[in-house]
Amino acid sequence: MGFIGVVLSMLLAVVASGYVVRALPFSVPLPLVQIGLGALIAAVSSHGVVLDPEIFFLLFLPPLLFLDGWRIPKDGLFRDRTTILELALGLVVFTVVGVGLITHWLIPAMPLPVAFALAAIISPTDPVAVSSITSRVPIPKRMMHILEGESLLNDATGLVCFRFAVAATLTGSFSLASASMTFLWLALAGLGMGVAVTLAISFTQRWLSRHLGEETGSPILISLLTPFGAYLLAEHIHASGILAAVAAGITMSYVELSGRALALTRLHRTAVWDTAQFALNGIMFVLLGEQLPSILRGAAESVEQSGHANPWWLAVYALALTSGLVVLRLIWVWASLKLTLYKAAWLGESFAKPPRRLILAMSVAGVRGAITLAGVLTLPLLMPDGSAFPARDLAIFLATSVILLSLIIASIALPRLLRGVNFPEEPAEQQEEDLARLEATRAALTAIERTQKKFLNKAEDIDVYTHAATRVSSLYRRRLTGDGMAEGSAAAQVRKADEVERAFRMAGLQAERKAIFNLAREGRISDETARRLVREVDLLESRYRG
């Protein structure tokens, strides 16, 4: 019961963290509160949690990466693809080399491959942690989309580099040519597996639903299992399960544009995934706090092996690594901006130079979080000869310290850097929404007229059907003209009129949703806009189905 009690305590801590953040008179990032609650659990509990790295990696990473790929705005991802790739690929390699060398220079007792492994695992950023900090501070949408796209891709890049560094530590050798070929296989096969698994599952589910019907719970459970299937199959063929989970999520976002899922399924699935994301991220940080005492003890022993008896050297190492990450990111962002300005000038294009405060904000917004914690805990416990993995506890401590310090720095610096900055409006987004609403309304009116004709051919009481169709049509026509949403109801035959009106409303809502999906498939509106509008339609449909 002791272990079960600890697990239940962690889940309760995740629940309590949301209320604690709201109750505090000052702004504190949610992850920091969760880490503190985890440390409190460790202080009052005599039963610690022993983690199996492989199981830990499997349980937490696939669903988080899958959801990131599913929900990230694809138009922003492709529009800023150059900037995102520079951050997700170039910056990761730059960070691995720079921080790896700095770490080995600071701590000579840490082997160079282990230093590179540590640098690789602290290179990925975490959008959830950034969102928790910027929830009370305005942040440019484009900047947020770039940070989300970067975190989506650099998770995979950093973890692949981490895998190579760990392999070099275990085998004592590293071949660039072999690593390059392995990287190509990991990337291409992982991406292909993620796409194939999602398409196969979607096709099978569609066939079963068409022939046997569909329950609301089954598609939700299938969506929860999809990232694990993609991850495990990719790992089985020695490809990147991380990239497979990301690719599966991106593919799922395009599968969704078919609009075949039931409205109630989409609503329930969104609620389930929101809960799963909150729980998984929360448990990760609570678990980090629970592991802090043992991490500190192991790190103290490791620092003695490095030739320093004073444990304050741990703080020096942590501050040096965190500072190095911020400086390297600042250098990369500044150089990338200069290159972009140079290319724009050479091509004769106009490019607005962002404020310096925005560049500094991008530099400190590289917050580390759940992915870093999950990855560093997968460091092997033993070497092939049975000896302990060198400096494992110290590496875990330093990665943990980077997470904490990056959260603290960002929570202090971001609000001050972004406060008072005038962000330009994004009229394209409003234009997309207006276009979608206009086209959906026109489609709904056409569907209502078609449904009215079908009912009138069979109707015994024509007045009831005509009045119901007129009321629903007037609702959509007011939307076209911008008038109010008021509607009346007949005094007589209310029940029958409501039933008929429900049929007309359902026809209109289904046509609205189909029109929105068509616009998204044609690329005339973004998938983010489509998702928001479809959710509105789904909510209305669930009301009338209920």
C-alpha positions as CSV (number, residue, x, y, z in Angstrom):
1,M,0.0,0.0,0.0
2,G,3.0,2.3,0.5
3,F,3.9,2.5,-3.1
4,I,0.2,2.9,-4.2
5,G,-0.2,5.7,-1.6
6,V,2.8,7.6,-3.1
7,V,1.3,7.3,-6.6
8,L,-2.1,8.5,-5.4
9,S,-0.4,11.4,-3.6
10,M,1.3,12.4,-6.8
11,L,-2.0,12.5,-8.7
12,L,-3.6,14.5,-5.9
13,A,-0.6,16.9,-6.0
14,V,-1.2,17.4,-9.8
15,V,-4.8,18.3,-9.0
16,A,-3.8,20.6,-6.1
17,S,-1.1,22.4,-8.1
18,G,-3.7,24.1,-10.3
19,Y,-5.5,25.5,-7.3
20,V,-2.3,26.5,-5.6
21,V,-1.2,28.5,-8.6
22,R,-4.5,30.4,-8.7
23,A,-4.5,31.0,-4.9
24,L,-1.0,32.5,-4.8
25,P,-1.0,36.3,-4.8
26,F,1.9,36.4,-7.2
27,S,2.6,34.6,-10.5
28,V,4.4,31.3,-10.2
29,P,4.9,28.8,-13.1
30,L,2.8,25.7,-12.6
31,P,5.8,23.3,-13.1
32,L,7.6,24.9,-10.2
33,V,4.6,24.4,-7.9
34,Q,4.4,20.8,-9.0
35,I,8.1,20.3,-8.3
36,G,7.6,21.7,-4.8
37,L,4.7,19.5,-4.1
38,G,6.7,16.5,-5.3
39,A,9.6,17.4,-2.9
40,L,7.0,17.7,-0.1
41,I,5.8,14.2,-0.9
42,A,9.4,12.9,-0.7
43,A,9.8,14.6,2.7
44,V,6.8,13.0,4.3
45,S,6.9,9.6,2.6
46,S,9.2,6.7,3.5
47,H,8.5,5.0,0.2
48,G,10.4,6.4,-2.8
49,V,9.6,5.7,-6.4
50,V,12.1,3.5,-8.2
51,L,12.0,4.3,-11.9
52,D,12.6,1.8,-14.8
53,P,14.1,4.2,-17.5
54,E,12.7,2.2,-20.5
55,I,9.2,2.0,-19.0
56,F,9.3,5.6,-18.0
57,F,10.3,6.7,-21.5
58,L,7.6,4.6,-23.1
59,L,4.8,5.8,-20.8
60,F,5.3,9.5,-21.0
61,L,7.0,10.6,-24.2
62,P,4.8,9.0,-27.1
63,P,1.5,10.6,-26.0
64,L,3.0,14.0,-25.3
65,L,4.9,14.2,-28.6
66,F,1.8,12.8,-30.5
67,L,-0.4,15.5,-29.0
68,D,2.2,18.2,-29.9
69,G,2.2,17.0,-33.5
70,W,-1.6,16.8,-33.6
71,R,-2.3,20.2,-32.3
72,I,0.5,22.4,-33.6
73,P,-0.8,24.9,-36.2
74,K,0.5,23.6,-39.5
75,D,0.2,26.9,-41.4
76,G,2.6,28.5,-38.9
77,L,4.8,25.4,-39.0
78,F,5.3,25.6,-42.8
79,R,5.3,29.4,-42.9
80,D,8.2,29.7,-40.5
81,R,9.8,26.4,-41.5
82,T,13.2,27.9,-42.1
83,T,13.4,29.6,-38.7
84,I,12.0,26.5,-37.0
85,L,14.5,24.2,-38.7
86,E,17.3,26.5,-37.8
87,L,16.3,26.3,-34.2
88,A,15.3,22.6,-34.1
89,L,18.3,21.2,-36.0
90,G,21.1,23.8,-36.2
91,L,20.7,25.1,-32.6
92,V,20.5,21.6,-31.2
93,V,23.8,20.5,-32.8
94,F,25.3,23.9,-31.8
95,T,24.1,23.3,-28.2
96,V,25.3,19.7,-28.1
97,V,28.8,20.6,-29.2
98,G,29.1,23.9,-27.2
99,V,27.6,22.7,-23.9
100,G,29.2,19.3,-24.2
101,L,32.7,20.8,-24.4
102,I,31.9,23.3,-21.6
103,T,30.7,20.5,-19.4
104,H,33.7,18.3,-20.0
105,W,36.0,21.3,-19.4
106,L,34.2,22.1,-16.1
107,I,34.0,18.5,-15.0
108,P,37.0,16.6,-16.4
109,A,35.9,13.5,-14.5
110,M,32.8,13.3,-16.6
111,P,33.7,11.5,-19.9
112,L,33.2,13.4,-23.1
113,P,30.5,11.1,-24.4
114,V,28.5,11.5,-21.2
115,A,29.0,15.3,-21.4
116,F,27.6,15.2,-24.9
117,A,24.7,13.0,-23.8
118,L,23.9,15.6,-21.1
119,A,24.1,18.4,-23.6
120,A,21.8,16.6,-26.0
121,I,19.1,15.9,-23.4
122,I,19.0,19.5,-22.1
123,S,18.8,20.9,-25.7
124,P,15.1,20.3,-26.3
125,T,12.7,23.0,-25.1
126,D,9.3,22.5,-23.6
127,P,6.2,24.5,-24.9
128,V,4.0,23.5,-21.9
129,A,6.4,25.1,-19.5
130,V,6.6,28.2,-21.6
131,S,2.8,28.4,-21.8
132,S,2.5,28.1,-18.0
133,I,4.8,31.2,-17.7
134,T,3.2,33.3,-20.5
135,S,-0.4,32.5,-19.5
136,R,-0.6,35.8,-17.7
137,V,1.7,37.7,-20.1
138,P,0.8,38.6,-23.7
139,I,3.1,36.9,-26.2
140,P,3.1,37.2,-30.0
141,K,1.3,34.3,-31.6
142,R,3.9,34.0,-34.3
143,M,6.6,33.7,-31.6
144,M,4.6,31.1,-29.8
145,H,4.1,29.1,-33.0
146,I,7.9,29.2,-33.6
147,L,8.6,28.0,-30.1
148,E,6.0,25.2,-30.5
149,G,7.4,24.1,-33.8
150,E,10.9,24.2,-32.5
151,S,10.0,22.1,-29.4
152,L,8.1,19.6,-31.6
153,L,11.2,18.9,-33.8
154,N,14.0,19.5,-31.4
155,D,12.6,16.8,-29.1
156,A,13.4,14.3,-31.8
157,T,16.7,15.8,-32.8
158,G,17.9,16.1,-29.2
159,L,16.8,12.6,-28.2
160,V,18.5,11.1,-31.3
161,C,21.7,12.9,-30.4
162,F,21.3,11.6,-26.9
163,R,21.0,8.1,-28.1
164,F,24.2,8.3,-30.1
165,A,26.1,9.8,-27.2
166,V,24.9,7.1,-24.8
167,A,25.8,4.4,-27.4
168,A,29.3,5.9,-27.7
169,T,29.7,5.8,-23.9
170,L,28.7,2.1,-23.7
171,T,30.8,1.0,-26.7
172,G,33.7,3.4,-26.4
173,S,33.6,4.2,-30.1
174,F,31.9,6.6,-32.5
175,S,31.8,6.7,-36.3
176,L,30.5,9.8,-38.0
177,A,29.7,7.9,-41.2
178,S,27.9,5.1,-39.4
179,A,26.1,7.6,-37.2
180,S,25.0,9.6,-40.3
181,M,23.6,6.5,-42.0
182,T,21.9,5.4,-38.7
183,F,20.4,8.9,-38.3
184,L,18.9,8.7,-41.8
185,W,17.4,5.3,-41.1
186,L,16.1,6.4,-37.7
187,A,14.6,9.6,-39.2
188,L,13.1,8.3,-42.4
189,A,11.9,4.9,-41.1
190,G,10.5,6.6,-37.9
191,L,8.6,9.2,-39.9
192,G,7.3,6.6,-42.3
193,M,6.2,4.3,-39.5
194,G,4.3,7.1,-37.8
195,V,2.5,8.0,-41.0
196,A,1.8,4.4,-41.9
197,V,0.4,3.4,-38.5
198,T,-1.9,6.4,-38.3
199,L,-3.3,5.8,-41.8
200,A,-3.7,2.1,-41.2
201,I,-5.5,2.6,-37.9
202,S,-7.7,5.4,-39.4
203,F,-8.7,3.2,-42.4
204,T,-9.5,0.2,-40.3
205,Q,-11.5,2.3,-37.8
206,R,-13.4,3.9,-40.7
207,W,-14.2,0.5,-42.2
208,L,-15.4,-0.9,-38.9
209,S,-17.5,2.1,-38.2
210,R,-19.1,2.0,-41.6
211,H,-20.0,-1.7,-41.3
212,L,-20.6,-2.2,-37.6
213,G,-21.4,1.3,-36.3
214,E,-19.4,3.4,-33.9
215,E,-19.3,4.0,-30.1
216,T,-18.0,7.2,-28.7
217,G,-15.5,5.4,-26.4
218,S,-13.8,3.2,-28.9
219,P,-12.3,5.9,-31.2
220,I,-11.1,7.8,-28.1
221,L,-9.3,4.7,-26.8
222,I,-7.8,4.1,-30.2
223,S,-6.5,7.6,-30.4
224,L,-4.8,7.1,-27.0
225,L,-3.2,3.9,-28.1
226,T,-2.0,5.2,-31.5
227,P,1.2,6.9,-30.3
228,F,2.2,3.8,-28.3
229,G,1.6,1.6,-31.4
230,A,3.7,3.9,-33.7
231,Y,6.4,4.2,-31.1
232,L,6.7,0.5,-30.3
233,L,6.6,-0.6,-34.0
234,A,9.3,2.0,-34.9
235,E,11.5,0.8,-32.1
236,H,11.0,-2.8,-33.2
237,I,12.5,-2.0,-36.6
238,H,15.3,0.0,-34.8
239,A,13.9,3.3,-36.1
240,S,13.1,6.5,-34.0
241,G,10.0,5.9,-32.0
242,I,10.2,9.6,-31.1
243,L,9.9,10.7,-34.7
244,A,7.2,8.1,-35.3
245,A,5.1,9.5,-32.5
246,V,5.5,13.1,-33.9
247,A,4.7,11.9,-37.4
248,A,1.7,10.0,-36.2
249,G,0.3,13.2,-34.5
250,I,0.9,15.3,-37.6
251,T,-0.8,12.7,-39.8
252,M,-3.7,12.5,-37.4
253,S,-4.3,16.3,-37.8
254,Y,-4.7,15.8,-41.5
255,V,-6.9,12.7,-41.1
256,E,-9.2,14.8,-38.9
257,L,-9.9,17.1,-41.9
258,S,-12.0,14.3,-43.4
259,G,-14.6,15.2,-40.8
260,R,-15.9,11.6,-40.5
261,A,-15.7,11.4,-36.7
262,L,-18.9,12.0,-34.8
263,A,-19.2,15.4,-33.1
264,L,-19.7,13.9,-29.7
265,T,-16.6,11.8,-30.2
266,R,-14.5,14.8,-31.0
267,L,-15.8,16.7,-27.9
268,H,-15.2,13.8,-25.6
269,R,-11.8,13.0,-27.2
270,T,-10.6,16.6,-26.7
271,A,-11.6,16.5,-23.0
272,V,-9.8,13.2,-22.5
273,W,-6.6,14.3,-24.2
274,D,-6.6,17.6,-22.3
275,T,-6.9,15.6,-19.1
276,A,-4.2,13.2,-20.2
277,Q,-1.8,16.0,-21.2
278,F,-2.3,17.8,-17.9
279,A,-1.9,14.6,-15.9
280,L,1.2,13.4,-17.7
281,N,3.0,16.8,-17.6
282,G,2.0,17.3,-14.0
283,I,3.2,13.8,-12.9
284,M,6.5,14.4,-14.7
285,F,7.2,17.5,-12.6
286,V,5.8,16.1,-9.3
287,L,8.0,13.0,-9.9
288,L,11.0,15.4,-10.5
289,G,10.4,16.9,-7.1
290,E,10.0,13.5,-5.5
291,Q,13.3,12.4,-6.9
292,L,15.2,15.5,-5.8
293,P,16.5,14.2,-2.5
294,S,18.0,11.0,-4.1
295,I,19.3,13.0,-7.0
296,L,21.1,15.4,-4.6
297,R,22.6,12.6,-2.6
298,G,23.9,10.9,-5.8
299,A,25.2,14.2,-7.2
300,A,27.1,14.9,-4.0
301,E,28.9,11.6,-4.3
302,S,29.7,12.3,-7.9
303,V,31.1,15.7,-7.3
304,E,33.6,14.2,-4.8
305,Q,34.8,12.0,-7.6
306,S,35.4,15.0,-9.7
307,G,38.0,16.3,-7.2
308,H,35.9,18.8,-5.3
309,A,34.8,18.1,-1.8
310,N,32.6,21.2,-1.4
311,P,29.0,20.5,-2.6
312,W,28.6,24.1,-3.6
313,W,30.4,23.2,-6.8
314,L,27.1,21.6,-7.8
315,A,25.5,25.1,-7.9
316,V,28.5,26.4,-9.9
317,Y,28.1,23.7,-12.5
318,A,24.3,24.2,-12.7
319,L,24.6,28.0,-13.1
320,A,27.4,27.6,-15.7
321,L,25.4,25.2,-17.8
322,T,22.2,27.2,-17.7
323,S,24.1,30.4,-18.5
324,G,25.8,28.6,-21.4
325,L,22.5,27.5,-22.8
326,V,21.1,31.0,-22.7
327,V,24.2,32.6,-24.3
328,L,24.5,30.0,-27.0
329,R,20.8,30.4,-27.8
330,L,21.2,34.2,-27.9
331,I,24.1,33.9,-30.3
332,W,22.2,31.5,-32.6
333,V,19.0,33.6,-32.6
334,W,21.0,36.8,-33.3
335,A,23.1,35.2,-36.1
336,S,19.9,33.7,-37.6
337,L,18.2,37.1,-37.6
338,K,21.2,38.7,-39.2
339,L,21.3,36.1,-41.9
340,T,17.6,36.5,-42.6
341,L,18.0,40.3,-42.8
342,Y,20.9,39.8,-45.2
343,K,19.0,37.4,-47.4
344,A,15.9,39.8,-47.5
345,A,18.1,42.7,-48.5
346,W,19.9,40.7,-51.2
347,L,16.5,39.6,-52.6
348,G,15.1,43.1,-52.4
349,E,12.4,42.1,-49.9
350,S,11.2,44.2,-47.0
351,F,11.7,42.6,-43.6
352,A,10.7,44.3,-40.3
353,K,13.5,44.0,-37.8
354,P,12.1,42.8,-34.5
355,P,12.7,44.7,-31.2
356,R,15.8,43.7,-29.3
357,R,13.6,42.8,-26.3
358,L,11.9,40.2,-28.5
359,I,15.3,38.7,-29.4
360,L,16.2,38.5,-25.7
361,A,12.7,37.0,-25.0
362,M,13.4,34.3,-27.6
363,S,16.7,33.5,-25.9
364,V,15.3,33.0,-22.4
365,A,12.1,31.3,-23.6
366,G,14.0,28.1,-24.2
367,V,12.6,26.5,-21.1
368,R,13.4,22.9,-20.4
369,G,10.8,20.5,-19.0
370,A,9.2,17.1,-19.2
371,I,11.2,15.8,-22.3
372,T,14.5,16.6,-20.6
373,L,13.5,14.9,-17.4
374,A,12.1,11.8,-19.2
375,G,15.2,11.5,-21.3
376,V,17.9,11.9,-18.7
377,L,16.3,9.3,-16.4
378,T,16.8,6.8,-19.2
379,L,20.5,6.9,-18.8
380,P,21.6,3.2,-18.2
381,L,22.4,2.2,-14.7
382,L,25.3,-0.1,-15.6
383,M,28.0,-0.3,-18.3
384,P,28.4,-3.6,-20.3
385,D,31.1,-4.8,-17.9
386,G,28.7,-4.4,-14.9
387,S,30.3,-1.2,-13.6
388,A,28.2,1.8,-12.8
389,F,27.4,4.3,-15.6
390,P,29.9,7.1,-15.2
391,A,28.5,10.3,-13.5
392,R,24.9,9.2,-14.0
393,D,23.6,10.9,-10.8
394,L,25.6,14.0,-11.6
395,A,24.1,14.2,-15.1
396,I,20.6,13.7,-13.7
397,F,21.2,16.5,-11.1
398,L,22.5,18.9,-13.7
399,A,19.6,18.3,-16.1
400,T,17.2,18.7,-13.2
401,S,18.9,22.0,-12.2
402,V,18.7,23.3,-15.8
403,I,15.0,22.6,-15.8
404,L,14.5,24.5,-12.5
405,L,16.8,27.4,-13.4
406,S,15.4,27.8,-16.9
407,L,11.8,28.0,-15.4
408,I,12.9,30.5,-12.8
409,I,14.8,32.7,-15.3
410,A,12.0,32.7,-17.8
411,S,9.3,33.4,-15.2
412,I,11.2,36.5,-14.1
413,A,12.6,37.7,-17.4
414,L,9.8,37.0,-19.9
415,P,7.1,39.2,-18.3
416,R,9.5,42.1,-18.0
417,L,10.8,41.7,-21.6
418,L,7.3,41.4,-23.1
419,R,5.5,44.0,-21.0
420,G,4.7,47.1,-23.0
421,V,5.8,45.7,-26.4
422,N,3.2,46.5,-29.1
423,F,2.5,43.4,-31.0
424,P,1.3,43.9,-34.6
425,E,-2.2,42.7,-35.4
426,E,-2.6,39.6,-37.5
427,P,-5.5,40.4,-39.9
428,A,-5.1,37.2,-41.9
429,E,-6.4,35.1,-39.0
430,Q,-9.5,37.2,-38.7
431,Q,-10.0,37.2,-42.4
432,E,-9.8,33.4,-42.4
433,E,-12.4,33.1,-39.6
434,D,-14.7,35.5,-41.5
435,L,-14.4,33.5,-44.7
436,A,-15.1,30.3,-42.9
437,R,-18.1,31.7,-41.1
438,L,-19.5,33.1,-44.3
439,E,-19.0,30.0,-46.4
440,A,-20.4,27.8,-43.5
441,T,-23.5,30.0,-43.2
442,R,-24.2,29.8,-47.0
443,A,-23.8,26.1,-46.9
444,A,-26.2,25.8,-44.0
445,L,-28.9,27.9,-45.8
446,T,-28.6,25.6,-48.8
447,A,-28.9,22.5,-46.7
448,I,-31.9,23.9,-44.8
449,E,-33.7,24.6,-48.1
450,R,-32.9,21.1,-49.3
451,T,-34.1,19.6,-46.0
452,Q,-37.3,21.7,-46.1
453,K,-38.2,20.4,-49.5
454,K,-37.7,16.8,-48.4
455,F,-40.0,17.4,-45.4
456,L,-42.7,19.3,-47.3
457,N,-43.1,16.3,-49.7
458,K,-44.2,14.2,-46.7
459,A,-45.6,16.8,-44.3
460,E,-49.1,16.7,-43.0
461,D,-48.8,20.0,-41.2
462,I,-47.0,22.2,-43.6
463,D,-47.2,25.3,-41.4
464,V,-45.1,23.6,-38.6
465,Y,-42.3,22.7,-41.0
466,T,-42.4,26.0,-42.8
467,H,-42.2,28.0,-39.6
468,A,-39.3,25.9,-38.2
469,A,-37.4,26.2,-41.4
470,T,-38.0,30.0,-41.5
471,R,-36.8,30.4,-37.9
472,V,-33.5,28.4,-38.5
473,S,-32.9,30.1,-41.8
474,S,-33.5,33.6,-40.3
475,L,-30.8,32.7,-37.7
476,Y,-28.2,32.1,-40.4
477,R,-29.4,35.1,-42.5
478,R,-28.9,37.4,-39.5
479,R,-25.4,36.0,-39.2
480,L,-24.8,37.0,-42.8
481,T,-26.1,40.5,-42.2
482,G,-24.6,40.9,-38.7
483,D,-27.9,41.2,-36.9
484,G,-28.8,39.8,-33.5
485,M,-29.3,36.2,-32.6
486,A,-32.8,36.5,-31.1
487,E,-35.4,33.9,-32.1
488,G,-39.1,33.4,-31.3
489,S,-41.1,30.2,-30.8
490,A,-44.7,29.4,-31.8
491,A,-47.2,29.0,-29.0
492,A,-49.0,26.1,-30.6
493,Q,-47.5,22.7,-31.3
494,V,-44.2,23.6,-29.5
495,R,-43.0,20.1,-29.1
496,K,-43.5,19.1,-32.7
497,A,-42.0,22.4,-33.9
498,D,-38.9,21.9,-31.7
499,E,-38.4,18.3,-33.1
500,V,-38.6,19.6,-36.6
501,E,-36.4,22.6,-35.9
502,R,-33.9,20.2,-34.4
503,A,-33.8,18.3,-37.8
504,F,-33.2,21.6,-39.7
505,R,-30.5,22.7,-37.2
506,M,-28.7,19.4,-37.5
507,A,-28.8,19.7,-41.3
508,G,-27.4,23.2,-41.1
509,L,-24.7,22.3,-38.6
510,Q,-23.5,19.3,-40.6
511,A,-23.3,21.5,-43.7
512,E,-21.3,24.1,-41.8
513,R,-18.8,21.6,-40.6
514,K,-18.4,20.1,-44.0
515,A,-17.8,23.5,-45.5
516,I,-15.2,24.3,-42.9
517,F,-13.4,21.1,-43.5
518,N,-13.4,21.7,-47.3
519,L,-11.8,25.1,-46.7
520,A,-9.1,23.6,-44.5
521,R,-8.4,20.8,-47.1
522,E,-8.1,23.4,-49.8
523,G,-5.7,25.4,-47.7
524,R,-7.9,28.5,-47.7
525,I,-8.0,28.6,-43.9
526,S,-5.6,27.2,-41.3
527,D,-6.2,24.0,-39.4
528,E,-6.2,25.9,-36.2
529,T,-9.0,28.1,-37.4
530,A,-10.9,25.1,-38.7
531,R,-10.5,23.3,-35.4
532,R,-11.9,26.2,-33.4
533,L,-14.9,26.6,-35.6
534,V,-15.6,22.9,-35.8
535,R,-15.6,22.7,-32.1
536,E,-18.3,25.4,-32.0
537,V,-20.4,23.5,-34.4
538,D,-19.8,20.2,-32.5
539,L,-20.9,21.9,-29.2
540,L,-24.1,23.1,-30.9
541,E,-24.7,19.7,-32.4
542,S,-24.2,17.9,-29.1
543,R,-26.8,20.3,-27.6
544,Y,-29.4,19.4,-30.2
545,R,-28.6,15.7,-30.1
546,G,-29.0,15.7,-26.3
